[in-house]
Amino acid sequence: MALAHTGELIGDAARNGVGLAAFNVISLEHGEAIIEAAEETGLPAVLQISENCIRFHGGRLAPLLSGLAVLAESSPARVSLHLDHIEDEEILAQAASGAITSVMVDASRLGYADNVAATRKAAHWAHAKGWHVEAELGEIGGKDGAHAPGVRTDPYEAASFAASTGVDSLAVAVGSSHAMTSRTARLDHELIARIKAEVAVPLVLHGSSGVPDDELALAVLSGMVKINLGTILNIAFTDAVRSALEATDLVDPRRYLAPARQETAKVASRLLRVVSTRRTVVL
């Protein structure tokens, strides 16, 4: 199937009152697992390539992006490719002729006025390419910023930021934190509802790996649309590798990468169902 457009997937989710799971990719095995989960559940998914991931691959985006695009196009699943937390404009140039349809422009380390200016400029460039543009007001926890404990997005500032920058979706601070390995985060669902009432674009939850399943479902009920997940997949992947390597004579990478991919697909399938199931009552 042809690659989906992230903007279309987000729009469909928002209209249907469900969430859209977006998974961070590090390797082709991650991509294979996520696409397998999307096929198994019949639900759409976003494959995200972060700036940190690109650095891990020597600063080269094209090899991983091309591989993911081929995987996606050979699958019946509806999946899209997205750039996540991009600060370096050179990465946008690398992606301009590829299969990317969306980008999260990250100018959140800057002060408010500079964030607005930088995000508006990047959004203008990306919109000319037909991309969906996501941004972040402040920094998500784990990045020494606005999603540290107790820090929350102001609904009126969020509305002003979205209107001033022209972005298509907005990540906000409601209690989650990046890179959590325990699922103990509690979200401010009342705040999510207040932000949704003020902001004219779909809301994005970053740092969702540390949020329990019931909280993720409630977040979607409260108004979140795109749900970003990464660390929780890495935990499943790494645990499977550790288990396989207990056989001390194992030297063939396929014998530990295959179970890692399988366990990652299982977790992705569960999370797709958690965030993409329509609910009408609080769990």
C-alpha positions in Angstrom: 0.0 0.0 0.0 1.2 3.5 -0.7 2.4 5.4 2.4 -0.2 7.3 4.3 0.0 11.0 5.1 0.4 11.7 8.8 -2.0 14.7 8.5 -4.7 12.4 7.1 -4.2 9.8 9.9 -4.3 12.5 12.6 -7.4 14.1 11.0 -9.2 10.7 10.8 -8.4 10.0 14.4 -9.6 13.4 15.6 -12.9 13.1 13.7 -13.5 9.6 15.0 -12.7 10.4 18.6 -9.8 7.9 18.9 -6.0 8.2 19.3 -3.3 7.6 16.8 -0.2 5.7 18.0 3.1 7.1 16.8 6.2 4.9 17.5 9.8 5.9 17.5 12.1 3.7 15.3 15.7 3.0 15.9 16.4 0.2 13.4 14.6 -1.7 10.6 13.7 -4.4 13.3 11.6 -1.7 15.0 10.0 -0.7 11.8 9.2 -4.4 10.9 7.6 -4.9 14.4 5.5 -1.8 14.2 4.2 -2.6 10.7 3.5 -6.2 11.8 1.4 -4.8 14.7 -0.5 -2.4 12.4 -1.2 -5.3 10.1 -2.3 -7.6 12.9 -4.6 -5.0 14.5 -5.8 -3.4 11.3 -5.0 0.0 12.9 -3.0 2.9 11.4 0.4 3.9 12.9 3.1 6.5 12.5 6.7 5.5 12.3 8.9 8.2 13.8 12.6 8.9 13.1 14.1 11.3 15.7 17.1 13.5 15.3 18.8 11.4 18.0 18.2 8.3 15.9 19.7 10.0 12.8 22.8 10.9 14.8 23.0 7.2 15.9 23.1 6.3 12.2 26.0 8.6 11.5 23.9 11.6 10.6 22.5 9.9 7.5 18.8 9.8 7.2 18.4 8.2 3.8 19.3 4.5 4.5 16.8 4.1 7.4 14.2 6.2 5.7 14.4 4.3 2.4 14.2 1.0 4.2 11.2 2.0 6.2 9.5 3.3 3.1 10.0 0.0 1.3 8.7 -1.9 4.3 5.6 0.3 4.5 4.8 0.3 0.8 5.0 -3.6 0.7 2.4 -3.8 3.6 -1.4 -3.5 3.5 -1.2 -1.4 6.8 -1.8 2.3 6.8 1.4 3.8 8.1 3.2 7.1 7.6 6.7 8.4 8.2 7.4 11.3 10.5 10.5 13.2 11.7 10.5 13.7 15.4 12.2 16.4 17.6 14.1 18.0 14.7 16.3 21.0 15.6 18.8 20.8 12.8 17.5 22.4 9.6 19.9 20.2 7.6 17.8 17.2 8.4 14.8 18.8 6.8 16.9 19.3 3.7 17.9 15.6 3.7 14.2 14.5 4.0 12.8 16.9 1.4 12.8 14.4 -1.5 12.0 11.3 0.6 8.8 9.6 2.0 8.4 11.9 5.0 5.0 13.6 5.3 5.3 15.3 8.7 7.8 16.8 11.1 7.9 17.8 14.7 9.8 21.0 14.7 11.5 21.4 18.1 12.5 24.9 19.0 11.3 24.4 22.6 14.7 25.1 24.1 14.3 28.7 23.0 12.3 31.4 24.8 8.7 31.9 23.8 9.2 34.6 21.2 12.1 32.9 19.5 10.3 29.5 19.6 7.4 31.2 17.8 9.6 32.7 15.2 11.7 29.6 14.5 8.6 27.3 14.5 6.7 29.7 12.1 9.7 29.7 9.7 10.0 25.9 9.7 6.3 25.5 9.3 6.2 27.7 6.3 9.0 25.6 4.7 7.4 22.3 5.6 3.9 23.4 4.4 5.3 24.2 1.1 6.4 20.5 0.9 2.9 19.4 1.8 3.9 18.2 5.3 2.0 18.2 8.5 3.8 20.2 11.1 3.9 19.5 14.9 5.5 21.6 17.5 6.0 21.8 21.2 5.3 24.5 23.7 8.1 24.3 26.2 10.1 21.0 26.7 8.8 17.6 27.6 10.1 16.2 30.9 13.3 14.3 30.6 14.7 17.1 28.5 15.2 19.5 31.4 12.1 21.5 30.5 8.5 22.2 30.8 7.3 18.6 31.4 9.3 18.3 34.6 7.2 17.5 37.6 4.6 20.2 38.3 5.2 22.1 35.1 2.1 22.4 32.8 1.0 24.1 29.6 -1.2 27.1 29.9 -4.3 26.6 27.7 -4.4 30.3 26.5 -0.7 30.4 25.8 -1.0 27.1 23.8 -3.8 28.6 21.7 -1.8 31.7 21.0 1.3 29.7 20.1 -0.7 27.5 17.7 -2.3 30.4 16.0 0.9 32.4 15.8 3.0 29.6 14.3 0.5 28.0 12.0 1.3 24.5 13.1 -1.1 21.6 12.5 -0.7 19.8 15.9 0.7 20.7 19.2 2.5 18.7 22.0 1.6 20.0 25.4 2.7 19.4 29.0 0.1 17.5 31.0 2.2 15.2 33.3 4.2 12.8 31.1 7.9 12.6 30.8 10.3 11.3 28.2 12.3 8.1 28.6 10.5 6.8 31.7 11.1 3.1 32.3 8.3 2.7 34.9 4.7 3.3 34.0 3.8 5.5 36.9 3.0 8.9 35.3 -0.4 10.4 36.1 -1.8 12.9 33.6 -3.9 16.0 34.3 -7.0 15.1 32.4 -8.9 18.2 33.4 -6.1 20.3 31.9 -6.1 18.2 28.7 -9.8 19.0 28.3 -9.2 22.7 29.0 -6.4 22.9 26.4 -8.5 21.0 23.8 -11.3 23.6 24.3 -8.9 26.5 23.6 -6.5 25.1 20.9 -7.7 24.8 17.4 -5.4 21.9 16.3 -5.0 18.3 17.5 -3.0 17.7 20.7 0.0 15.4 21.0 1.2 13.5 24.1 4.9 13.0 24.2 6.6 10.8 26.8 3.7 8.3 26.7 5.8 5.2 27.6 5.6 6.1 31.2 1.8 6.4 31.2 -0.2 3.3 32.1 -2.7 1.9 29.6 -5.8 3.2 31.5 -4.3 6.7 31.7 -3.5 6.6 27.9 -7.1 5.7 27.2 -8.4 8.5 29.4 -6.0 10.9 27.8 -7.6 10.2 24.4 -11.1 10.6 26.0 -10.0 13.9 27.4 -8.8 15.2 24.0 -5.3 13.9 23.1 -5.0 12.6 19.5 -1.4 11.6 18.6 0.2 9.4 21.3 4.0 9.2 21.0 5.7 6.0 22.3 9.3 4.9 22.2 10.9 3.7 25.4 8.3 1.1 26.0 9.2 -0.6 22.7 12.9 -0.4 23.6 12.3 -2.1 26.9 10.5 -5.0 25.2 13.2 -5.3 22.6 16.1 -5.2 25.0 14.5 -7.6 27.5 14.0 -10.1 24.7 17.7 -9.7 23.6 18.9 -10.3 27.2 16.8 -13.4 27.5 18.1 -14.8 24.3 21.7 -14.1 25.2 21.4 -16.2 28.3 22.5 -19.0 25.9 26.2 -18.1 26.1 27.1 -19.9 22.9 24.8 -17.7 20.8 26.6 -15.7 18.1 24.0 -15.4 15.3 22.3 -12.0 15.6 19.2 -13.4 14.0 18.6 -15.6 17.0 18.2 -12.6 19.3 16.9 -10.0 16.9 14.0 -12.3 15.9 12.5 -12.6 19.4 13.2 -9.0 20.1 11.2 -8.0 17.0 8.4 -10.4 18.0 8.1 -9.0 21.5 8.2 -5.4 20.2 5.4 -6.2 17.8 3.3 -7.6 20.7 3.7 -4.5 22.8 3.0 -2.3 19.8 -0.2 -4.2 19.0 -1.5 -3.8 22.6 -0.8 -0.1 22.5 -2.4 0.4 19.2 -5.6 -1.1 20.6 -5.4 1.0 23.8 -5.2 4.3 22.1 -7.2 3.6 18.9 -10.3 2.1 20.5 -13.4 4.3 20.7 -14.6 4.7 24.2 -17.6 6.6 25.6 -17.2 6.1 29.3 -14.3 6.7 31.7 -12.4 3.5 32.5 
